[in-house]
C-alpha cells in the first residue's frame, strides 16, 4: 500500500489535514495510541474487547485518514454507536481517551497539527457523550 494516497479535492485551496500530517504519521500515532491504551489504567479494560489489534489499528488509521479529507483506500464501514455501546462509554472514559490521544499526538506532531487533529477527536468524543450520556 502506498503511503501517500489520493485526497478529496479541496473546496477552497486549503491542503487537507491528512496531507499535512501524512499517512505514515497518522499510522504511527494510531499504532502508538492503541499500544498505550492496552496499558492505560482506565482504558485498557473497555478496549479489551478488541480481538485483533492489527486490524483495529488498520481500520482506525483508515478512519482518521478519511476524516481528515483523504479518499477511502479500504472498504471499511464505521458504526460509531454500534462499536462503542458494548464498552460502557462514560464521560470519564471519553476524557481519558482524549487526554491520552492528545499526549500521543504531541509525541509525533507539532503542537498546531496535534491541536487540529484533537479538534476532530473532540467532536467524536462529544458525539459519544451524546450517544451514551452517562456520568460514571
N, C-alpha and C positions, 0 to 999 in steps of 0.2 A: 504494500500500500504506500502510495506517495505521501510525503509529509506535508506538502502544500497542495490543498485541494481547491476546487472552484468555490467561489463565494457568490452570494446573491448580489445582483447589481445594486450599487448604491443609488438611492433616490436623489440624494444630494451627493456631492462629490467627496463624501467622507469615506475614509477607509474603515471597513467593518472591524469591530474589535477582534474577531477571530484572526484577521490578517495581521493586526498589530501584535497580538500575542503569539500566534503561530501554533500549528498543530503539535509540534514536538513539546512545546512548553505546556500547552493545555494537557497533553498526555502525562507529562511529568508531574504537574500539580495534582491531577486526578489520582495518579498512582500513589504519590506520597500521602495525599489526604486520606485515602482509604486504607493505607498501611497504618497511619496514625489512629484512625477510627478503631481498628481492631484491638488497640491497647488503651483506648480512652476510658476513663473511669465511668462515664455515664453513657457513652455512645456505643461501646463495644457490645453490650448486651442486646440492644434493639437491632443492631446490624448483624448479629449472629445468624439472622435469618438468611443471609446471603450464602448460597451454596457454592457458587463458582465466582471467586473474586476476580479471576482473569476476565471472564465475560462481563461481570459487573463494571469493572474499570473500563472495558472496551465500550460498553453501552453509554457510560457516563461521559467518556471522552467525546463520543459522537454527539451526545445530547448537548454538551456545552459548546461544541463546535457549531452546531446548528442554531442554538440560542444566540450565539454571538454573530450570526449572519452568514455562516458557511452553508453551502449546499449539502444536503444529505449524501453520504457516501456508503451508508449501510441501510438496510431495510428494517430498522428498529422502530417499534411503536412505543410511545410513552403514555402511561396512565398514572399520573401523579397520585391520585387518591387511592386507586387500587393497590399500588405498590407500597404505600405508606400506612394504610389502615392497619395491617397486622402488627406493626411495631409499636403502637401506642404513642403516637406523636403528642407531645405536650409543648407548651411554651418554653419550658426549661430546656427540653431537648433541642428545640429549634435554636434557642440562644447558644447552646453549647456547640451545635453544628456550625452555626455562622462564625462563632469565635475561632473554632479550630480551622475552619476553611480559610478565614482571613489570615490567621497565623501561617498556614501552609502557603498561601498565595505570596505573602511577603518574603518567604524564603526563596521564591522563584521569580518574582516580578518586581519591577519598580513600584513605588507606592501609588502612582497615578493609575497604572493599569490594574493593580490589585483593587483599588477603590472602585474602578469602573466594573470589574467583574463582581466584586462584592455587592454592588448595586443590583445586579441581575440576581444574584443569590438571595439577597434580602427580599426581593419581590417574590421569589419562590417560597421563601420562609413565611412571608405574610400569607400567601395562598394556603400553605399548610396550616398555619394558625387558624385561618377562617374555616377550613375544611374540618379540622379536628379540635375546635375550640374547647380546650381543657386547661385548667390552671396547674395541674400536677407537674 
